[in-house]
Amino acid sequence: MSALEILLNGNVITAILAFTLFSIIVEIISRKILNVLEDVSATEWMFEKIFIPLFRALGLMLFILLAYPVLFGIADAPPITELLTSGSDRINTLINILFVLPLLFSMIPVFGGMPSLLLPVQGIAGSTLVFSWMQAALHLDNIHYVPNVMVIAFIILLAIVSHTFARWTALHLSDRVNRFFHIDDGQKIVYRIVVMAAQLPVILIYTAGLGSQL
């Protein structure tokens, strides 16, 4: 399957919708909780730096697991339940990778402050881990995991474009979001959700490349 065929597949569309809905709920509820905790600095820091990234990681894990194996452009593969139970603590390993990456990514100058680059990095890392489990189950060798130059260039280009588009969208929708959900930072929520939706095709381009090697 091509990346476009994967994107239009029913399972992947379901995964995208579930991921988007989960992300919206997480962002809105998180902002409300942060407003309540703004006078309790230690608890606010812990919630913002630990719990919110953890729930975002769970959302991305949900997307990867729901979209499997079509995520890689294939229809027949070992069931995802088999992959998760074939090794020890595989679910924890996947969550930890998706959770730790944002913390490490935030330390990178300039790029570390761009959510539009973080999601592809997380998605590629999580998808690669699941693909490696599938590769082991199928006893396949000679698989290359490093994206080619064109994919890397496209990731950076789409990150810049989606960052600009998300800022524009957030600026024009933030007032409506604030009024509807009774919050005061709708601009941040709209920005992050638009960025997340815009970056999913980048992940699919990478995973389609992995699957084409089978």
N, C-alpha and C positions, 0 to 999 in steps of 0.2 A: 504493500500500500504506500501511496505517497503521503506526505504530511497533510495535504488537503483532504484526502480520503479518510485519513485517521481523524482529522478535526470534525468531519461531517458524520462520523460513525455514531450510532445511537448510544453505545456504551460510553463513548468519550463525551458526547453532549451531556449525558446524564451526570458524568463525573464533573464536568465544568459547572453545570448548574448547582450541583451539591456543594462544590468548592466555593462558588460565588456566594451562595446563600449562607453557608457556614461562616465565610469571611465577613459578610455584612453584619451578621449577628455578633460575631466576636468583636469587631471594631466598635459597634455602637454600644454594646454592653460594657466593653472595656473603658470607653470614654466616660460613661456614666459612673463607673466605679472609681475611676481616677479623680473625678470631680468630688466624690464623697471623701476620698482619702487625701485630698490636697493639703490638709492640715496635719497629717500624720506622715511625716517625710520618709521615715524608714520603711513603713508599710507601702507607701506609694512607690518608692524606688523598687522594692522587691516585686510588686505587682507589675510594674512597667517593664522591668528588665528581665524578669523570669517567667511570670505566668502568661503575659500577653504573647511573647515569642513562642512559648510552649504550645499555646492554643493555635497560633498561626502554623506551627509545625504540624500539629495534628490535622489541620485543614488540608495542608499540602499532601500529607500521608494519605488522607481520605481520597484525594484526587488520584494519586498514583495507583492505589489499590483498586479503586472502582474502574479505572481505565485499562487496567491490565487484562489480557495481554495485547489488546488492540493498540495500546499505547506504543508498542514496538512494531506496529504494522503487520501483526500476525494474528491468525484466528485460533490456531491450535497450539496449546502450551500446557505445561503442568498447572493444575489449579493453584490459585494464589494461596489457598489454605495449606496446600502441600509444601509450598516454598517457605511459608512462615513457620511451619512446624518441623521442617527437616533439620534445622540447626537450633542451637540454644540461644535464647533471648534475641531472636531476630527482630521482633517488633520493637523491643527496647533499643536495639542497635539502630534501626531506621529512624526512630523518634530522636535519638541522641544526635545523629548526624544532622537531621533537619533543624534541631534546636541549637546545637553548638555553632553551626556555620554562621548564623547572623552575628553571634558574639565575636567571632574571629573576623568576619567581613567588616564589621564596624571599625576595626582598627586600621583598615587600609585607608591612607590619605585620599581625599577627593571622592573616590569611588565608594568608599565605605558609607557615605551618607546618601547613597542613591538606592532607594528600594527597587527602582526599575532594573537594577543589575542584580540585586540580591535574590529575587525570586528565580530567575533562570539558573543561578548558581546552585540554589537549594534544590530546584527541580531536577537539574542534571545530576547532582550528587545522589539524590534519593532514587531516581530512575536507574542510575548506573548500578547501585547496590542491588536493587530488585532484579535487574537484568543479569548481574553476576550470579545470583542464586539460580535463575532460570538456566543460564549457561551451564552451570555445574550439574543441574538436574538432567540436562540433555546431553551431557558429556561432550561439549563442543570446545574446540581450541581455536587459536588464531583470531581472537576478537580484539579489535582496537577500540579503546574507550575515549581517547583524546579527540575532541572535535577538530575538524579541519579548519583551515584559515578562513574559509568563506563563512562557516557557521559562527566562528568567533566574531568576525567582522559584522555579521548580521545581528548578533546579540547586542553588540555595542551600539549599532545604528538604531535598532528598535528601542533600546534603552533610552537613547537620547530623544527619539521621536515621542515615545510613550510618556516620558518625563514631561516634555513640553505640553503634550495634549492633556495629560492628567492635571497639570497645573491650571491650564485654561478651563477645563471642565469644572475643577474644584472651585475656581473663582466664581463661575457663573451659577453653580448649583448649591453652594455652601449655605446661602441664606434660607433656601427652601428646606434643606436637610436640617438645619438648626431649628427651624420652626416646627417641622413635622415630628422630630424626635426629641424636642425640648433639650437641646444641647447647645454648646457655644463654640465647638471646634469642628463643625461639619466639613470644613475645607480639608482637614487632614484625612478624614474618613473617606471622602469622595476621591481624593488623590490616590490613596493607597489601593482602593478597590479598582479604580480604573487602571492603575499600573499593573495590578495582579491579572486582570482580565487580558490586558494587552500582551503580557509576557507568556501566557500559556502556549501560543503558537510556536514560540522559540523553543520551548521544551519539547514540543512535538516534532519539530524539525530534527532535533538531536536524537530523540528516541527512535524516529523513523530510520535514521542513519545506523543506529545500533542494530535494529531488526533486519535491515537489508543485508547484513553480514551473515545471517543464518542460512 
